[in-house]
Amino acid sequence: MKSNMKTCVVALFLVVLVGSKGFVDGAGECGKTPIRSVATSLSPCLSAAGNARAKVPPLCCSKVGAMTKTAPKCLCAVMLSPFAKQAGINPAIAITIPKRCNIKKRPAGKKCGSK
């Protein structure tokens, strides 16, 4: 039952994500890549972004790790976006994912989203 619910939540997240057109502009934090594309690539992080006790999947950690090196402001923009909140992501929990993945140099807490 839990697995079916998780699958439904992920599916709903992706449907809403794909159906939205530029849900947040991110102030250019993601360059020319639409934030919705970046958010879609982070779908393996969905369960961990809504539950601080959920184990962060290795695929999520690898994607977040790569983003912390190449586009940390984009990562923060996605995690803190209004759309993420609508998808059931708790921004306060989402920004803990880099720490939970043991990523050394990470945007965290008040640093996440700051210019």
Z-matrix of the N, CA and C atoms (Angstrom, degrees):
N
C 1 1.444
C 2 1.526 1 110.89
N 3 1.349 2 117.34 1 -44.90
C 4 1.451 3 121.21 2 179.05
C 5 1.521 4 111.11 3 -61.18
N 6 1.328 5 116.37 4 -41.20
C 7 1.454 6 121.63 5 -179.37
C 8 1.533 7 110.71 6 -62.53
N 9 1.353 8 116.55 7 -42.38
C 10 1.462 9 120.48 8 178.55
C 11 1.519 10 110.96 9 -63.64
N 12 1.317 11 116.59 10 -40.51
C 13 1.459 12 120.08 11 179.72
C 14 1.527 13 110.04 12 -65.38
N 15 1.326 14 117.18 13 -42.81
C 16 1.454 15 121.55 14 179.09
C 17 1.529 16 109.77 15 -61.76
N 18 1.322 17 116.95 16 -43.17
C 19 1.456 18 121.25 17 178.67
C 20 1.526 19 110.67 18 -62.00
N 21 1.325 20 116.84 19 -41.34
C 22 1.461 21 120.98 20 178.65
C 23 1.523 22 111.23 21 -64.43
N 24 1.318 23 117.10 22 -41.26
C 25 1.463 24 120.83 23 179.65
C 26 1.518 25 110.09 24 -64.24
N 27 1.319 26 117.36 25 -44.67
C 28 1.464 27 121.11 26 178.81
C 29 1.526 28 109.94 27 -63.04
N 30 1.316 29 116.92 28 -44.89
C 31 1.470 30 120.73 29 179.38
C 32 1.523 31 110.80 30 -61.48
N 33 1.319 32 116.53 31 -43.86
C 34 1.467 33 120.65 32 179.24
C 35 1.519 34 109.89 33 -62.61
N 36 1.325 35 116.61 34 -43.48
C 37 1.462 36 121.60 35 178.71
C 38 1.532 37 110.05 36 -57.05
N 39 1.311 38 116.69 37 -46.99
C 40 1.459 39 120.48 38 -178.10
C 41 1.522 40 112.19 39 -68.80
N 42 1.327 41 117.48 40 -37.91
C 43 1.470 42 120.63 41 178.19
C 44 1.515 43 109.96 42 -63.48
N 45 1.306 44 116.42 43 -47.14
C 46 1.463 45 119.97 44 179.63
C 47 1.518 46 109.70 45 -64.56
N 48 1.318 47 116.14 46 -41.22
C 49 1.448 48 121.26 47 -179.08
C 50 1.520 49 111.55 48 -61.73
N 51 1.307 50 116.84 49 -48.63
C 52 1.461 51 121.11 50 -178.76
C 53 1.527 52 110.61 51 -69.17
N 54 1.322 53 116.98 52 -35.02
C 55 1.457 54 121.04 53 -178.96
C 56 1.511 55 114.06 54 -74.73
N 57 1.317 56 117.60 55 -20.56
C 58 1.463 57 119.15 56 -179.09
C 59 1.511 58 109.50 57 -83.75
N 60 1.291 59 115.43 58 146.06
C 61 1.463 60 119.93 59 -179.94
C 62 1.518 61 107.87 60 -113.22
N 63 1.320 62 116.12 61 101.00
C 64 1.450 63 120.42 62 177.62
C 65 1.510 64 112.45 63 62.54
N 66 1.319 65 117.07 64 57.83
C 67 1.449 66 121.42 65 -174.60
C 68 1.511 67 112.97 66 -60.77
N 69 1.290 68 118.45 67 -22.52
C 70 1.456 69 122.61 68 174.93
C 71 1.516 70 106.71 69 -155.66
N 72 1.298 71 116.67 70 140.22
C 73 1.457 72 117.80 71 -177.35
C 74 1.512 73 112.46 72 -82.69
N 75 1.339 74 117.75 73 -17.56
C 76 1.451 75 120.91 74 176.40
C 77 1.513 76 113.34 75 64.14
N 78 1.323 77 117.31 76 11.43
C 79 1.458 78 122.51 77 179.65
C 80 1.525 79 111.27 78 50.86
N 81 1.320 80 116.63 79 33.08
C 82 1.447 81 121.51 80 178.57
C 83 1.517 82 114.41 81 76.22
N 84 1.318 83 116.82 82 12.40
C 85 1.461 84 120.65 83 -177.86
C 86 1.524 85 112.55 84 -60.42
N 87 1.315 86 116.93 85 -26.35
C 88 1.469 87 120.65 86 -178.50
C 89 1.521 88 111.66 87 -104.49
N 90 1.305 89 116.37 88 17.91
C 91 1.460 90 120.25 89 179.66
C 92 1.515 91 111.35 90 63.79
N 93 1.312 92 116.72 91 -132.73
C 94 1.457 93 120.93 92 -179.06
C 95 1.520 94 112.60 93 -88.76
N 96 1.316 95 117.07 94 -4.16
C 97 1.460 96 120.81 95 178.92
C 98 1.524 97 109.03 96 -82.35
N 99 1.324 98 118.20 97 123.99
C 100 1.466 99 119.82 98 178.00
C 101 1.526 100 110.74 99 -61.14
N 102 1.315 101 115.86 100 138.37
C 103 1.461 102 119.86 101 -179.02
C 104 1.518 103 110.62 102 -57.14
N 105 1.335 104 117.90 103 -33.67
C 106 1.471 105 118.27 104 -179.38
C 107 1.524 106 111.16 105 -62.47
N 108 1.333 107 118.02 106 -32.80
C 109 1.472 108 120.72 107 176.88
C 110 1.515 109 110.81 108 -67.84
N 111 1.317 110 115.32 109 -40.98
C 112 1.462 111 119.61 110 178.40
C 113 1.526 112 109.59 111 -65.03
N 114 1.336 113 115.94 112 -44.55
C 115 1.469 114 120.25 113 179.82
C 116 1.526 115 110.87 114 -60.62
N 117 1.317 116 117.34 115 -39.83
C 118 1.465 117 120.77 116 178.49
C 119 1.524 118 110.68 117 -61.40
N 120 1.320 119 116.14 118 -39.96
C 121 1.465 120 118.83 119 -179.97
C 122 1.526 121 111.80 120 -67.50
N 123 1.335 122 116.91 121 -19.71
C 124 1.465 123 121.26 122 179.55
C 125 1.526 124 112.58 123 -96.24
N 126 1.324 125 117.78 124 12.12
C 127 1.467 126 120.22 125 -179.65
C 128 1.528 127 114.03 126 -57.16
N 129 1.356 128 120.39 127 -27.70
C 130 1.468 129 118.43 128 175.90
C 131 1.538 130 112.92 129 -63.27
N 132 1.325 131 116.55 130 -13.29
C 133 1.474 132 121.23 131 -178.49
C 134 1.526 133 112.78 132 -92.34
N 135 1.300 134 117.43 133 -2.99
C 136 1.463 135 121.29 134 -171.44
C 137 1.523 136 113.52 135 -54.71
N 138 1.313 137 118.37 136 -49.48
C 139 1.467 138 119.65 137 -177.40
C 140 1.522 139 111.16 138 -65.65
N 141 1.312 140 117.43 139 -38.32
C 142 1.463 141 121.38 140 -179.70
C 143 1.523 142 112.24 141 -72.07
N 144 1.325 143 116.92 142 -23.53
C 145 1.460 144 121.13 143 -179.29
C 146 1.520 145 112.31 144 -81.19
N 147 1.304 146 117.06 145 -12.00
C 148 1.462 147 120.55 146 179.80
C 149 1.517 148 113.45 147 -112.24
N 150 1.340 149 116.41 148 -7.36
C 151 1.459 150 120.03 149 -176.01
C 152 1.527 151 108.86 150 -144.83
N 153 1.327 152 116.21 151 112.50
C 154 1.467 153 121.23 152 -177.07
C 155 1.517 154 112.73 153 -64.55
N 156 1.322 155 117.85 154 -19.99
C 157 1.463 156 121.37 155 -179.40
C 158 1.521 157 112.79 156 -93.55
N 159 1.327 158 116.59 157 -8.29
C 160 1.466 159 119.81 158 179.95
C 161 1.524 160 109.43 159 -71.68
N 162 1.323 161 115.21 160 141.21
C 163 1.462 162 120.26 161 176.36
C 164 1.528 163 107.72 162 -69.90
N 165 1.323 164 115.60 163 135.13
C 166 1.461 165 119.65 164 178.78
C 167 1.521 166 108.08 165 -81.90
N 168 1.344 167 117.15 166 121.28
C 169 1.466 168 120.05 167 -178.95
C 170 1.532 169 112.10 168 -61.92
N 171 1.316 170 117.74 169 143.95
C 172 1.468 171 121.19 170 179.15
C 173 1.532 172 113.26 171 -54.64
N 174 1.339 173 117.44 172 -37.96
C 175 1.467 174 119.86 173 179.03
C 176 1.527 175 110.53 174 -63.58
N 177 1.313 176 117.10 175 -38.74
C 178 1.466 177 121.42 176 175.95
C 179 1.523 178 109.31 177 -61.01
N 180 1.317 179 116.89 178 -48.83
C 181 1.467 180 120.99 179 -178.94
C 182 1.530 181 111.78 180 -58.75
N 183 1.324 182 116.85 181 -40.63
C 184 1.464 183 118.47 182 -179.12
C 185 1.524 184 111.03 183 -68.21
N 186 1.323 185 117.10 184 -39.11
C 187 1.464 186 120.22 185 178.55
C 188 1.526 187 111.25 186 -67.69
N 189 1.325 188 116.39 187 -44.73
C 190 1.466 189 120.80 188 179.25
C 191 1.525 190 109.86 189 -65.59
N 192 1.324 191 117.09 190 -40.14
C 193 1.456 192 120.80 191 178.22
C 194 1.520 193 112.04 192 -59.79
N 195 1.314 194 116.38 193 -43.60
C 196 1.468 195 120.61 194 178.59
C 197 1.528 196 110.55 195 -64.18
N 198 1.323 197 115.90 196 -40.97
C 199 1.466 198 119.27 197 -179.34
C 200 1.523 199 112.44 198 -69.19
N 201 1.313 200 118.04 199 -33.04
C 202 1.471 201 119.22 200 179.10
C 203 1.526 202 110.45 201 -65.39
N 204 1.332 203 116.62 202 -26.25
C 205 1.465 204 120.37 203 178.01
C 206 1.522 205 111.84 204 -83.69
N 207 1.326 206 116.63 205 -39.51
C 208 1.463 207 119.89 206 -172.59
C 209 1.529 208 114.86 207 -98.22
N 210 1.334 209 117.36 208 -33.16
C 211 1.468 210 120.05 209 -174.21
C 212 1.528 211 111.92 210 -151.99
N 213 1.337 212 118.06 211 63.07
C 214 1.464 213 119.33 212 -177.07
C 215 1.527 214 113.83 213 -61.14
N 216 1.326 215 117.21 214 -34.55
C 217 1.471 216 119.33 215 179.47
C 218 1.520 217 110.86 216 -69.25
N 219 1.317 218 116.78 217 -33.21
C 220 1.462 219 120.96 218 176.81
C 221 1.523 220 109.60 219 -66.81
N 222 1.325 221 116.51 220 -43.91
C 223 1.460 222 120.76 221 178.25
C 224 1.527 223 110.43 222 -57.18
N 225 1.307 224 116.32 223 -45.44
C 226 1.464 225 120.34 224 178.61
C 227 1.523 226 111.34 225 -64.49
N 228 1.329 227 117.12 226 -42.06
C 229 1.464 228 120.85 227 -179.73
C 230 1.526 229 110.86 228 -59.46
N 231 1.329 230 116.48 229 -40.19
C 232 1.466 231 120.50 230 179.06
C 233 1.521 232 110.29 231 -67.95
N 234 1.325 233 116.96 232 -48.72
C 235 1.462 234 120.90 233 -177.34
C 236 1.521 235 113.45 234 -63.62
N 237 1.323 236 116.61 235 -30.38
C 238 1.457 237 120.74 236 -175.89
C 239 1.533 238 113.46 237 -101.97
N 240 1.319 239 116.41 238 5.10
C 241 1.466 240 119.83 239 -176.87
C 242 1.526 241 112.12 240 -69.66
N 243 1.338 242 116.58 241 151.08
C 244 1.467 243 119.88 242 176.15
C 245 1.525 244 111.62 243 -58.96
N 246 1.319 245 117.03 244 -33.62
C 247 1.457 246 120.01 245 179.60
C 248 1.519 247 110.94 246 -63.57
N 249 1.325 248 116.23 247 -41.50
C 250 1.462 249 119.98 248 179.27
C 251 1.520 250 109.90 249 -58.10
N 252 1.310 251 115.28 250 -42.01
C 253 1.465 252 120.31 251 178.29
C 254 1.532 253 110.56 252 -61.45
N 255 1.331 254 116.60 253 -43.05
C 256 1.464 255 121.35 254 179.06
C 257 1.523 256 111.43 255 -63.70
N 258 1.324 257 117.23 256 -28.77
C 259 1.465 258 121.09 257 -179.34
C 260 1.527 259 111.91 258 -83.32
N 261 1.332 260 116.56 259 3.29
C 262 1.455 261 120.18 260 177.56
C 263 1.516 262 114.23 261 92.72
N 264 1.320 263 115.46 262 10.43
C 265 1.454 264 119.86 263 178.70
C 266 1.521 265 108.36 264 -85.80
N 267 1.300 266 116.63 265 130.86
C 268 1.451 267 121.99 266 176.81
C 269 1.529 268 107.08 267 -91.67
N 270 1.346 269 118.23 268 110.53
C 271 1.464 270 119.92 269 -176.72
C 272 1.529 271 113.29 270 -54.79
N 273 1.323 272 117.25 271 -37.84
C 274 1.468 273 120.57 272 179.82
C 275 1.530 274 111.31 273 -63.59
N 276 1.315 275 116.79 274 -31.36
C 277 1.465 276 120.86 275 177.66
C 278 1.532 277 109.91 276 -84.21
N 279 1.314 278 116.72 277 -40.54
C 280 1.471 279 120.83 278 -178.43
C 281 1.526 280 111.70 279 -57.99
N 282 1.328 281 117.03 280 -40.38
C 283 1.463 282 118.20 281 -177.82
C 284 1.523 283 113.21 282 -72.46
N 285 1.343 284 116.82 283 -5.19
C 286 1.468 285 119.54 284 175.58
C 287 1.528 286 112.29 285 -88.81
N 288 1.311 287 117.07 286 -8.81
C 289 1.471 288 120.30 287 -176.62
C 290 1.538 289 112.24 288 -58.37
N 291 1.344 290 119.95 289 -46.73
C 292 1.477 291 117.51 290 178.99
C 293 1.533 292 112.67 291 -57.04
N 294 1.313 293 117.51 292 -39.62
C 295 1.469 294 120.45 293 178.43
C 296 1.524 295 110.41 294 -67.57
N 297 1.344 296 116.59 295 -42.86
C 298 1.459 297 121.09 296 179.81
C 299 1.523 298 111.78 297 -64.74
N 300 1.343 299 116.43 298 -22.54
C 301 1.469 300 121.48 299 176.82
C 302 1.533 301 111.53 300 -90.19
N 303 1.320 302 116.68 301 2.80
C 304 1.473 303 122.17 302 -178.34
C 305 1.518 304 113.11 303 59.41
N 306 1.329 305 116.38 304 37.13
C 307 1.457 306 121.33 305 176.49
C 308 1.527 307 106.76 306 -81.52
N 309 1.322 308 116.42 307 124.25
C 310 1.467 309 121.53 308 -173.29
C 311 1.526 310 112.79 309 -65.68
N 312 1.323 311 117.63 310 -61.90
C 313 1.462 312 121.19 311 -179.56
C 314 1.509 313 107.55 312 -94.40
N 315 1.322 314 115.34 313 105.96
C 316 1.464 315 118.96 314 -173.27
C 317 1.520 316 111.35 315 -139.56
N 318 1.339 317 114.85 316 148.80
C 319 1.468 318 118.35 317 171.20
C 320 1.526 319 107.12 318 -80.65
N 321 1.287 320 116.95 319 120.42
C 322 1.468 321 119.05 320 -177.53
C 323 1.512 322 110.52 321 -141.83
N 324 1.319 323 114.55 322 156.48
C 325 1.453 324 121.20 323 175.84
C 326 1.503 325 112.57 324 53.72
N 327 1.312 326 116.88 325 -131.58
C 328 1.460 327 120.84 326 -176.09
C 329 1.515 328 113.04 327 -67.46
N 330 1.332 329 118.02 328 -17.90
C 331 1.465 330 120.62 329 177.27
C 332 1.522 331 111.33 330 -72.42
N 333 1.314 332 116.77 331 -28.24
C 334 1.456 333 120.42 332 -177.42
C 335 1.516 334 109.72 333 -70.65
N 336 1.306 335 115.38 334 122.21
C 337 1.461 336 121.48 335 177.82
C 338 1.511 337 113.73 336 91.73
N 339 1.323 338 118.73 337 -8.37
C 340 1.462 339 119.07 338 -179.92
C 341 1.521 340 109.29 339 -81.85
N 342 1.273 341 114.90 340 153.73
C 343 1.482 342 120.49 341 -178.00
C 344 1.513 343 110.12 342 -83.24
